[in-house]
Amino acid sequence: MSLSQAAIEVTVVGGYLGAGKTTLMNHILTESKDPVAVLINDFGDINIDSELIQSVDGNSIALTNGCICCSLVDGYVSALEELRCREPRPKRIIVEASGVADPASVAAYGHAPGFYLNAVVVMVDGANVMEQLNDSLVAQTVAVQIATADLIALNKKDLLSDFTTVRNELKKLNAEALITDCTNSEIDLDLLFGSEVVTKAAVSVEMNQFDSRSHRSDVPISRQALTEWIERLPDEVQRAKGVLRLDEEPQIPMVFQLVGRRWNLRALAERKNPPLGNQIVVVGPKGLVPEDWDVGLR
């Protein structure tokens, strides 16, 4: 696959029963500015505004805003292959893992040919997660889900009596994940997918506890130099994103994203005034991002 033919971005959404996954799917379908495909377990659980429905065809619902909602009744492989062959192809696919599933096992499908894994997002029921983690019947399932996340969405913040205690418990289970909070599963979609406006990287993630550093240059970078820079990144850098020009095809701006230790590149969607040169923003805990983090990019 050439650099100019971008693979389809896959984001996996997990979380225990009642955490707000289906509500998030509704939020994505109605608020996304780009056509996306959402793979869900059961159409009966999702409440799509009838005015948004353009057509219903078997296991898929086409919406007037270009989004598609598909059922996983025939399994992940079949659903992803159908979307890969669809014209026009969706820019992004959001896959809902079942309430008791390990999202990491679902995320493996994001590495299939023609796709790339953006992130594993885990919804957490802020009102009940402490009780769940102390319940011998469900504690292991919930803990494993949280541990696999690149982004943890602490939902139902309005019902939380002690936000700090819950957040600290989540950090014990997964120190590398970014944590954002929300009500009614209304996550900032730029954070969920990775905004192409790199100067606004991760603004929704409690920035009072994080530092962001930026790098700009006018010289394209080689893929090898980029890989070596990523390998040298300190563990404190938890999130990075940007737009790059590679030596191999400098005329094509590439969107770069890193969450935890996962990273990917994809061609930037065509636009009238694409960004010039290289622009990268990194995010890490306040005071822990070293001054020389961009050595290798200069």
C-alpha positions as CSV (number, residue, x, y, z in Angstrom):
1,M,0.0,0.0,0.0
2,S,1.5,3.4,-0.9
3,L,1.7,6.2,1.5
4,S,-0.9,8.1,-0.5
5,Q,-3.5,5.3,0.0
6,A,-4.3,5.6,3.7
7,A,-5.5,2.5,5.6
8,I,-8.7,2.7,7.5
9,E,-8.4,3.9,11.1
10,V,-9.9,1.5,13.7
11,T,-10.7,2.6,17.2
12,V,-11.9,0.0,19.7
13,V,-14.3,1.1,22.5
14,G,-14.6,-1.2,25.5
15,G,-16.0,-1.0,29.0
16,Y,-18.1,-3.0,31.4
17,L,-21.9,-3.2,31.1
18,G,-23.6,0.1,31.7
19,A,-20.4,2.2,31.3
20,G,-21.9,4.2,28.4
21,K,-20.5,2.6,25.2
22,T,-23.7,2.7,23.3
23,T,-24.4,6.3,24.3
24,L,-20.9,7.1,23.0
25,M,-21.7,5.4,19.7
26,N,-24.8,7.6,19.3
27,H,-22.7,10.7,20.1
28,I,-20.1,9.7,17.5
29,L,-22.8,9.0,14.8
30,T,-24.5,12.4,15.4
31,E,-21.5,14.6,16.0
32,S,-18.7,13.3,13.8
33,K,-17.7,15.8,11.1
34,D,-16.2,13.0,9.0
35,P,-18.1,9.9,7.7
36,V,-17.4,7.1,10.1
37,A,-18.6,3.5,10.4
38,V,-19.7,2.2,13.8
39,L,-19.8,-1.6,14.5
40,I,-22.1,-2.5,17.3
41,N,-23.3,-5.7,18.9
42,D,-27.0,-5.1,18.7
43,F,-29.1,-2.6,16.7
44,G,-31.8,-2.8,19.3
45,D,-29.5,-1.1,21.9
46,I,-28.8,2.0,19.8
47,N,-31.3,4.8,19.5
48,I,-30.6,6.7,16.2
49,D,-32.7,9.7,15.4
50,S,-35.1,8.7,12.7
51,E,-34.5,11.9,10.8
52,L,-30.8,10.9,10.4
53,I,-31.6,7.5,8.8
54,Q,-31.2,7.5,5.1
55,S,-31.6,3.8,4.4
56,V,-31.6,0.4,6.1
57,D,-30.0,-2.6,4.2
58,G,-29.7,-5.9,6.1
59,N,-27.1,-5.4,8.8
60,S,-26.3,-1.8,8.1
61,I,-28.0,1.6,8.5
62,A,-26.8,4.5,6.4
63,L,-27.2,8.0,7.8
64,T,-27.8,11.3,6.0
65,N,-24.4,12.7,7.4
66,G,-22.5,9.9,5.6
67,C,-22.0,7.7,8.7
68,I,-22.8,4.0,8.7
69,C,-24.0,1.9,11.6
70,C,-23.3,-1.9,11.2
71,S,-24.2,-4.9,13.2
72,L,-21.6,-7.4,14.3
73,V,-24.0,-10.3,13.8
74,D,-21.7,-12.0,11.3
75,G,-18.5,-11.3,13.3
76,Y,-15.7,-8.8,13.2
77,V,-13.9,-10.2,10.1
78,S,-16.9,-10.2,7.9
79,A,-18.0,-6.7,9.1
80,L,-14.5,-5.2,8.6
81,E,-14.1,-6.8,5.2
82,E,-17.5,-5.5,4.0
83,L,-16.5,-1.9,5.1
84,R,-13.1,-2.2,3.4
85,C,-14.7,-3.0,0.1
86,R,-17.4,-0.4,0.4
87,E,-17.4,2.7,-1.9
88,P,-16.7,5.2,-0.7
89,R,-14.7,3.7,2.1
90,P,-15.2,5.1,5.6
91,K,-12.4,7.2,6.9
92,R,-12.7,5.6,10.4
93,I,-14.3,2.6,12.0
94,I,-15.3,2.5,15.6
95,V,-15.7,-1.1,17.0
96,E,-17.8,-1.7,20.1
97,A,-16.5,-4.5,22.3
98,S,-19.0,-6.4,24.4
99,G,-19.4,-5.4,28.0
100,V,-17.5,-8.4,29.3
101,A,-14.8,-8.6,26.5
102,D,-11.1,-7.9,26.8
103,P,-10.7,-4.9,24.3
104,A,-7.2,-6.0,23.5
105,S,-8.5,-9.2,21.8
106,V,-10.8,-7.0,19.7
107,A,-8.0,-4.6,18.9
108,A,-6.1,-7.3,17.1
109,Y,-8.5,-6.9,14.2
110,G,-7.1,-3.3,13.8
111,H,-3.9,-4.8,12.5
112,A,-5.5,-6.6,9.6
113,P,-4.4,-5.7,6.1
114,G,-6.0,-2.4,5.0
115,F,-6.5,-1.2,8.6
116,Y,-4.5,0.4,11.4
117,L,-5.3,0.6,15.1
118,N,-5.7,4.1,16.3
119,A,-6.4,3.4,20.0
120,V,-8.3,1.3,22.6
121,V,-10.8,3.5,24.4
122,V,-12.3,2.2,27.6
123,M,-15.5,3.7,29.1
124,V,-15.6,3.6,32.9
125,D,-18.8,4.0,34.9
126,G,-17.6,6.6,37.4
127,A,-20.5,6.1,39.7
128,N,-20.0,2.3,40.1
129,V,-16.4,1.5,39.2
130,M,-15.1,1.4,42.8
131,E,-17.8,-1.0,43.7
132,Q,-17.1,-3.1,40.6
133,L,-13.4,-3.3,41.5
134,N,-14.3,-4.7,44.9
135,D,-16.8,-7.2,43.6
136,S,-15.2,-10.6,43.2
137,L,-17.5,-11.6,40.4
138,V,-16.6,-8.7,38.0
139,A,-13.4,-7.1,39.4
140,Q,-11.0,-9.0,37.2
141,T,-13.0,-8.2,34.0
142,V,-13.2,-4.5,34.8
143,A,-9.5,-4.3,35.8
144,V,-8.3,-6.0,32.7
145,Q,-10.4,-3.7,30.5
146,I,-8.9,-0.6,32.2
147,A,-5.4,-2.0,31.9
148,T,-5.7,-2.4,28.1
149,A,-6.8,1.2,27.5
150,D,-4.8,3.9,25.7
151,L,-7.5,6.4,26.6
152,I,-9.8,6.0,29.7
153,A,-13.1,7.9,29.6
154,L,-14.3,8.4,33.1
155,N,-18.0,8.7,32.5
156,K,-20.8,10.0,34.7
157,K,-18.6,12.5,36.4
158,D,-21.7,14.3,37.5
159,L,-22.5,11.3,39.8
160,L,-19.0,11.1,41.3
161,S,-18.6,12.0,45.0
162,D,-14.8,11.6,45.0
163,F,-13.3,12.2,41.6
164,T,-9.6,12.2,42.8
165,T,-9.9,8.8,44.5
166,V,-11.5,7.2,41.5
167,R,-8.9,8.7,39.1
168,N,-6.0,7.6,41.3
169,E,-7.4,4.0,41.3
170,L,-7.5,4.1,37.5
171,K,-3.9,5.2,37.4
172,K,-2.9,2.3,39.6
173,L,-4.4,-0.1,37.1
174,N,-3.0,1.7,34.0
175,A,-0.3,4.4,34.6
176,E,0.3,5.0,30.9
177,A,-3.2,5.7,29.7
178,L,-4.6,9.2,29.3
179,I,-7.7,9.8,31.4
180,T,-10.5,12.2,30.4
181,D,-13.8,12.7,32.1
182,C,-17.2,13.2,30.6
183,T,-21.0,13.2,31.3
184,N,-23.4,11.3,29.1
185,S,-20.5,9.8,27.2
186,E,-19.9,13.1,25.4
187,I,-16.1,12.8,24.7
188,D,-14.4,15.4,22.6
189,L,-14.1,13.6,19.2
190,D,-10.8,15.4,18.4
191,L,-9.4,13.6,21.5
192,L,-11.0,10.3,20.6
193,F,-9.7,10.3,17.0
194,G,-6.7,12.6,17.2
195,S,-7.2,16.1,15.9
196,E,-5.3,17.2,12.7
197,V,-5.1,20.7,14.3
198,V,-1.9,19.7,16.1
199,T,-1.6,22.9,18.2
200,K,-4.7,21.8,20.1
201,A,-3.4,18.3,21.1
202,A,-5.0,16.7,24.1
203,V,-6.6,20.0,25.3
204,S,-9.5,18.0,26.8
205,V,-7.2,15.9,29.1
206,E,-6.9,17.8,32.4
207,M,-4.0,19.9,31.1
208,N,-3.3,21.3,34.6
209,Q,-1.6,18.0,35.2
210,F,0.1,17.7,31.9
211,D,2.8,19.5,29.9
212,S,2.7,19.9,26.2
213,R,5.8,20.6,24.1
214,S,5.8,21.4,20.4
215,H,8.4,21.1,17.6
216,R,8.3,22.7,14.1
217,S,10.7,22.4,11.2
218,D,10.7,23.0,7.4
219,V,12.9,19.9,6.6
220,P,11.3,16.6,5.7
221,I,12.3,13.7,7.9
222,S,13.1,10.1,6.9
223,R,11.0,7.2,8.0
224,Q,14.1,5.7,9.6
225,A,14.9,8.8,11.6
226,L,11.3,9.0,12.8
227,T,11.3,5.4,13.9
228,E,14.6,5.9,15.8
229,W,13.2,9.1,17.5
230,I,10.1,7.1,18.6
231,E,12.3,4.4,20.0
232,R,14.3,6.9,22.0
233,L,11.2,8.7,23.4
234,P,11.1,8.6,27.2
235,D,8.3,6.7,28.9
236,E,7.0,10.0,30.3
237,V,5.8,11.0,26.8
238,Q,2.3,9.4,26.8
239,R,0.7,11.1,23.7
240,A,2.1,12.7,20.5
241,K,0.5,13.9,17.4
242,G,1.4,16.0,14.4
243,V,1.7,16.5,10.7
244,L,5.0,15.4,9.0
245,R,6.6,15.4,5.6
246,L,8.6,12.3,4.9
247,D,11.7,12.2,2.6
248,E,10.1,9.4,0.7
249,E,7.1,11.4,-0.5
250,P,7.5,15.0,0.7
251,Q,4.6,16.2,-1.3
252,I,2.2,14.2,0.9
253,P,1.6,15.5,4.4
254,M,1.2,12.6,6.9
255,V,-0.7,12.6,10.2
256,F,1.4,11.1,13.0
257,Q,-0.2,9.8,16.2
258,L,1.3,8.1,19.2
259,V,-0.6,6.8,22.2
260,G,1.4,4.9,24.8
261,R,3.8,2.9,22.7
262,R,1.5,2.5,19.7
263,W,2.0,4.8,16.8
264,N,0.9,5.2,13.2
265,L,1.1,7.4,10.1
266,R,-1.6,8.1,7.6
267,A,-2.0,10.4,4.6
268,L,-3.7,13.7,5.5
269,A,-7.1,14.2,3.9
270,E,-6.9,16.6,1.0
271,R,-7.4,20.2,1.9
272,K,-7.0,23.6,0.3
273,N,-4.1,24.8,2.5
274,P,-2.3,21.8,3.9
275,P,0.3,22.5,6.7
276,L,3.9,22.9,5.6
277,G,6.9,21.3,7.1
278,N,6.8,19.2,10.3
279,Q,4.7,20.0,13.4
280,I,4.6,17.7,16.4
281,V,3.2,18.1,19.9
282,V,4.0,15.7,22.7
283,V,2.1,15.4,26.0
284,G,3.3,14.0,29.4
285,P,3.0,14.6,33.1
286,K,3.9,18.1,34.2
287,G,7.6,18.6,34.8
288,L,8.6,15.1,33.5
289,V,8.9,15.8,29.7
290,P,12.7,16.3,29.2
291,E,14.0,19.4,27.4
292,D,15.7,17.4,24.7
293,W,12.7,15.3,23.8
294,D,12.9,16.4,20.1
295,V,16.5,15.3,19.5
296,G,16.4,13.4,16.2
297,L,13.7,15.7,14.8
298,R,15.8,18.8,14.6
